[in-house]
Amino acid sequence: MGLTAVRILWLVRVFTLTTQELVGLSVSPRITAECDKPVTLQCKVSPSPTGLSIKHMEWSHDKTSLCSVNSEGNISYNRSTYSGFRCEYKEGQLSLVFHRVQPENGNSGPYMCKLQSNMGALHLYTPLELEECAGMVQGLLTSEGPACTFNSVHPDGDVHWFHGSHNLSDGPAKHNTTKRVGEGGWLTIHSNLQWESSDVPFNCSLKSSKSGRYIANTLIHKSASAHGASRSLPNGVRSHGPLRIFLCISVLLAVTLK
């Protein structure tokens, strides 16, 4: 009786190991999403052995299902989470496509792909993070002094005020900064400086709390109203004004940081 039990256990173990060797799962490695651009997470059965029957594939996040595929290849979504993404399925590959990664998507744990088949169950994770972002920047001159607003910011940051080559943020100048978290986890950061009008423009710059570098800025002149068009800088960061203004700001910051 004891010998029979040993043989049965041995057969079960070999079958399980053989199954794991036959079917595998591969997913996208760690992904850093660019600002305002779509990103795709891939999950693929690899290799796909003869006789494999996929019963269920699923992308989930924080133990909550996002989308799944049944044995017929039909995609279904979790209605409570279906927003800002879509799923695509073809021949053992389930793709999770974000139209635009938001802070709440990319900074709350990895995404899990799960496979259930006639040859066993597997799951793997893909970490997703969002690079530093700063959207539209507005700068204007009020009766109390210059003010600026940074929209669609990620991650958090600190506003530094410059007047010429002088950093006013560390001095006696009074400035007030407020922060508000909006839809999707995006930050809106507003700052105003109490300073008399000057012929020398003010530079309002946003310093990332993650990297410690300046990710957005705007110049505010004596006759300033809200600035207009923006242009993209490396890593999706945006700033306002023509190229010569940006170069001037860069020189001033370099002098200040020395």
C-alpha positions in Angstrom: 0.0 0.0 0.0 2.8 2.4 0.9 4.7 1.6 -2.3 1.6 2.3 -4.4 1.1 5.7 -2.8 4.7 6.7 -3.5 4.3 5.8 -7.2 1.2 7.9 -7.6 2.8 10.9 -6.1 5.8 10.5 -8.3 3.7 10.3 -11.4 1.7 13.5 -10.5 5.0 15.4 -9.9 6.5 14.4 -13.3 3.3 15.4 -15.0 3.2 18.8 -13.4 6.9 19.5 -14.3 6.4 18.4 -17.8 3.4 20.7 -18.2 5.3 23.7 -17.0 8.1 23.0 -19.4 5.6 22.7 -22.4 3.7 25.9 -21.9 5.2 29.3 -21.0 4.1 32.9 -20.7 6.0 36.0 -21.6 5.1 39.6 -20.9 6.5 43.1 -21.6 9.4 44.1 -19.3 9.3 47.2 -17.1 7.7 50.0 -19.2 8.2 53.8 -18.8 5.4 55.5 -20.6 5.9 58.8 -22.4 3.6 61.8 -21.6 0.4 62.0 -23.8 1.4 58.9 -25.8 -0.2 55.5 -25.9 1.5 52.4 -24.5 0.9 48.7 -25.0 1.5 45.9 -22.5 1.9 42.5 -24.2 1.2 39.0 -22.8 1.9 36.0 -25.0 1.7 32.2 -24.6 5.2 31.1 -25.6 5.8 28.5 -26.8 2.4 27.3 -27.9 2.6 23.5 -27.7 0.4 21.1 -29.7 -2.8 20.3 -28.0 -2.9 23.5 -25.9 -6.3 24.8 -25.2 -6.5 28.3 -23.7 -9.5 28.5 -21.3 -8.9 32.0 -19.9 -6.4 34.9 -20.3 -6.7 38.1 -18.3 -5.0 41.4 -17.5 -5.6 42.7 -14.0 -4.3 45.4 -11.7 -4.3 45.6 -7.9 -6.4 42.3 -7.8 -9.0 43.8 -10.1 -9.7 42.4 -13.5 -9.4 44.8 -16.5 -10.1 42.5 -19.4 -10.2 38.8 -20.2 -10.5 36.4 -23.1 -12.5 33.1 -23.0 -11.9 29.8 -24.8 -13.7 31.2 -27.9 -11.3 34.2 -28.1 -14.0 36.7 -27.1 -12.8 39.7 -25.1 -14.9 41.0 -22.1 -14.3 44.0 -19.9 -14.8 44.8 -16.2 -17.4 47.6 -16.5 -16.2 49.2 -13.2 -12.6 49.7 -14.6 -13.2 50.0 -18.3 -11.9 53.5 -19.0 -8.9 54.8 -21.0 -7.7 51.5 -22.4 -8.7 48.7 -24.7 -7.6 45.0 -25.1 -6.7 43.1 -28.3 -6.4 39.4 -28.7 -4.8 37.3 -31.5 -3.4 33.8 -31.5 -2.5 33.4 -27.8 -1.5 37.1 -27.3 -3.5 39.5 -25.2 -2.5 43.1 -25.4 -3.5 45.9 -23.0 -3.4 49.3 -24.7 -3.6 52.5 -22.8 -4.6 55.6 -24.8 -2.8 57.8 -22.4 -1.1 56.7 -19.2 -2.2 58.7 -16.2 -0.5 59.0 -12.8 -3.1 56.7 -11.3 -2.3 54.0 -13.9 1.5 54.1 -13.7 2.2 54.4 -10.0 0.1 52.0 -8.1 1.7 48.6 -8.6 2.4 46.2 -11.5 -0.1 44.7 -14.0 -0.6 41.0 -13.9 -1.3 38.7 -16.9 -2.9 35.3 -16.0 -3.2 32.2 -18.2 -5.5 29.2 -17.5 -5.2 26.3 -20.0 -5.6 22.6 -20.2 -1.9 22.4 -19.4 -1.9 24.4 -16.2 -2.1 28.0 -14.9 0.6 30.7 -15.0 0.9 34.4 -14.3 3.5 37.2 -14.7 3.8 40.9 -13.9 4.7 44.0 -15.9 5.7 47.2 -13.9 4.4 50.4 -15.5 5.5 53.9 -14.6 5.0 57.3 -16.1 7.9 59.6 -16.9 8.0 63.2 -15.6 5.4 65.4 -17.2 4.3 69.0 -17.3 1.6 70.2 -19.7 0.5 73.7 -20.4 2.2 76.5 -18.4 0.7 79.9 -17.9 2.4 83.0 -16.6 1.0 86.5 -16.0 1.7 89.7 -14.1 -0.9 90.6 -11.5 -1.3 93.7 -9.3 0.6 92.0 -6.5 3.4 90.5 -8.7 4.0 87.6 -11.2 2.1 84.4 -11.1 2.3 81.1 -12.9 0.3 77.9 -13.2 1.6 74.4 -14.2 -1.1 72.0 -15.5 -1.0 68.2 -15.9 2.1 67.8 -13.7 3.6 64.4 -12.6 5.2 63.8 -10.2 5.1 66.5 -7.5 7.4 69.4 -7.8 8.5 72.7 -6.2 8.2 76.1 -7.8 11.4 78.3 -7.9 11.3 82.0 -8.8 14.2 83.7 -10.5 14.7 87.4 -11.2 17.6 87.7 -13.5 20.3 85.3 -12.2 19.0 85.5 -8.6 16.9 82.7 -7.0 14.2 84.4 -5.0 12.8 81.3 -3.5 15.5 81.0 -0.9 15.4 84.7 0.0 13.1 87.0 1.9 10.7 87.4 -1.1 7.2 86.2 -0.2 5.6 83.6 -2.5 2.7 81.3 -2.1 2.2 77.9 -3.8 -0.9 75.8 -3.9 -1.4 72.3 -5.3 -4.5 70.5 -6.5 -4.9 66.8 -7.5 -7.3 66.5 -10.5 -8.8 63.7 -12.5 -6.4 60.8 -13.2 -4.0 61.9 -10.5 -2.7 64.9 -12.4 -1.4 67.9 -10.4 -2.1 71.5 -11.0 0.5 73.8 -9.3 -0.1 77.5 -8.9 2.4 80.0 -7.5 2.4 83.8 -7.0 5.3 86.0 -6.0 4.9 89.3 -4.1 7.3 91.6 -5.9 7.1 95.0 -7.6 7.1 95.2 -11.3 10.5 95.2 -13.0 12.0 95.6 -16.4 13.9 92.3 -15.9 11.6 89.3 -16.6 10.7 86.8 -13.9 11.4 83.1 -14.5 9.0 80.7 -12.9 10.4 77.1 -12.9 9.1 73.8 -11.7 11.6 71.4 -10.1 10.7 67.7 -10.0 10.7 66.1 -6.6 11.7 62.8 -8.3 14.8 63.7 -10.4 15.7 67.1 -8.9 15.8 68.7 -12.4 13.7 71.6 -13.8 11.0 70.1 -16.0 9.1 73.2 -17.1 9.4 77.0 -16.9 8.0 80.3 -18.3 9.2 83.9 -18.5 7.0 86.7 -17.2 7.7 90.1 -18.6 6.6 93.5 -17.3 3.7 93.7 -19.8 3.0 89.9 -19.6 -0.4 88.4 -20.0 -1.0 84.6 -20.2 1.6 83.0 -22.6 0.5 81.3 -25.7 1.8 78.3 -27.6 3.9 75.6 -26.1 6.6 73.3 -27.5 7.8 69.9 -26.5 11.2 69.4 -24.8 13.1 66.1 -24.2 11.2 63.5 -22.1 7.8 65.1 -23.0 8.4 68.2 -20.8 7.0 71.4 -22.1 8.0 75.0 -21.8 6.7 78.3 -23.3 8.3 80.9 -25.4 10.8 80.9 -28.3 14.0 78.9 -28.3 16.2 82.0 -27.5 14.2 82.5 -24.3 14.7 78.8 -23.3 18.4 79.1 -23.9 18.6 82.3 -21.8 16.8 80.5 -18.9 19.2 77.6 -19.1 22.2 79.9 -18.8 20.7 81.7 -15.8 19.9 78.4 -14.1 23.4 77.1 -14.7 24.9 80.2 -13.2 22.6 79.9 -10.2 23.3 76.3 -9.5 27.1 76.7 -9.6 
